[in-house]
């Protein structure tokens, strides 16, 4: 009995061949079809009768739409699926979220990264799925209304909202005020977020272990003071690409975040190498973009020549469990 089907980066495989595999392997548990450019909705029809799927990874299959995903979700495996990755499935949208909310009550880990058709209307339903623990909506058209609904599920442990440009302080406040057990949060490059949002985040989500606020250009040292005052369990923090931060921010972290293991201050031009060294003395590994040779001359390299955030496929600060 075949329990795992894995295909990745295959430019020759077609939907028709995948359909045949699905019909021939009704006992599949793990399905990995990743970055197959010819994979389409027809291929997923073969899994409409599969009975025991637990893990479905269709990342980077850009031709798959709501209709194709529905073949799996509406089948006998729908209520049993625990992990679903639809990263860069650009044609998938709220219709899929509606069906998932109705059928996939065991779903715990899910990614919908970089789909402009995933909006607040669909996300509002996810807040009522009490089994959900990890959710990645990076690059989706999600706003404050969607975030407020996520607060309805106190069981969330990991949420990624990177590059969701519609999010403001109001949404962060409403979400974080009810997610008291959140452990990982990524709001990097949410450019409308200010120190006001960070205040609610830090003093509500006190169990945070990993936090990414890189590229939130309106944040200042005040935000870091809130984080150091409320998030004492932080082990990983990314505050890169925020030009307003100074050495004072690192001083706050040394005093309040004693468990910090990794800190990213890449492209923070007002943070000096001396301040970085003082953090490293405490055992924290610091990523930065200060050229030692340039340091003696004063300024660091301009932004255009230094680190830029990688747009890796399915980027997230929390991993969906890996299955062999």
Secondary structure as UniProt FT lines:
FT   STRAND          4..8
FT   HELIX           15..24
FT   TURN            26..27
FT   STRAND          30..34
FT   TURN            37..38
FT   HELIX           41..44
FT   HELIX           45..47
FT   TURN            48..49
FT   STRAND          55..57
FT   TURN            59..60
FT   TURN            62..63
FT   HELIX           66..73
FT   TURN            76..77
FT   HELIX           78..80
FT   STRAND          83..85
FT   TURN            87..88
FT   HELIX           94..103
FT   TURN            105..106
FT   STRAND          109..111
FT   TURN            113..114
FT   TURN            116..117
FT   HELIX           120..126
FT   TURN            127..128
FT   TURN            130..131
FT   STRAND          134..136
FT   TURN            138..139
FT   HELIX           144..150
FT   TURN            151..152
FT   TURN            154..155
FT   STRAND          158..160
FT   TURN            162..163
FT   TURN            165..166
FT   HELIX           169..176
FT   TURN            177..178
FT   TURN            180..181
FT   STRAND          184..186
FT   TURN            188..189
FT   TURN            191..192
FT   HELIX           195..204
FT   TURN            206..207
FT   STRAND          210..212
FT   TURN            214..215
FT   TURN            217..218
FT   HELIX           221..230
FT   TURN            232..233
FT   STRAND          236..238
FT   TURN            243..244
FT   HELIX           247..256
FT   TURN            258..259
FT   STRAND          262..264
FT   TURN            266..267
FT   TURN            269..270
FT   HELIX           273..281
FT   TURN            282..283
FT   STRAND          285..287
FT   HELIX           292..295
FT   TURN            296..297
FT   HELIX           303..305
FT   TURN            313..314
//
